[in-house]
Every structure is written in C-alpha cells, then in structure tokens.
Amino acid sequence: MEEQGKLIAIIGDEDTVTGFLLAGIGHRTAESSNFLVVKPDTALPVMEAAFREFSSRDDVGIILINQHCANELRHLLKDYNKTIPTVLEIPSKDAPYDAEQDYIMQRVNMIMGGGA
C-alpha cells in the first residue's frame, strides 16, 4: 500500500481558512478536521487545543497560522521545536505581516547572526 501524503492544517480567520479550503486543503472526518476558524469570540483554550491536536497528529505536515492568531498562541509556539509539522505564520487581510513577531524568522535571524 502506498503511503499517503501529509495534510496542511490551518488556524485562522474565516476568510483565510475559507480560501485554503476552496484551494482543496480541507479534510474532515467524523472525529476531526484539519482547520479551525478563529472568530473574535473564539476562546484561547479552543485555539490552544487545536494547535496541540494538529501538532501531535502524524498526518499533518504543515500548520499554517494567521499571525494575529499566532500572537495569542506565542506561549506555545516559543516552546515548539518539532520540524514536522512545520509551523508557518501567514498574514491575514485585516492584519499585516510583521517578520519581527514571527518566531521562525527570529530563529533564522539568530542563526544567521542577526541577533535576537
């Protein structure tokens, strides 16, 4: 039997998640899905649980997180050290991308000798 590819999971606002779902990354079973739509009233524990679930799944290779959501999960992201699934912060249409807040960019900068 051939090995299946890995999924892309996403945590983000409705527009971002909808766009990626329309592009075909959505995967839903009776038990779970690979996306979380974050609305203004989404509680932090819900976002934390989604991140923990996605980051522990063997079938997820990449986790995309809107940067404004990642800012709320920063305490989890700072301690996250796995290569797979890789976590990438992406902009949303309502919040510009700030490379200084992106922990991947901070690590790259540190490795390249640019400081903290």
Secondary structure, DSSP 8 states (H G I E B T S, - for coil): ------EEEEEE-HHHHHHHHHTT---B-SS-BSEEE--TT--HHHHHHHHHHHHH-TTEEEEEEEHHHHHHTHHHHTT---SSSEEEEE--SSS---TTT-HHHHHHHHHTT---
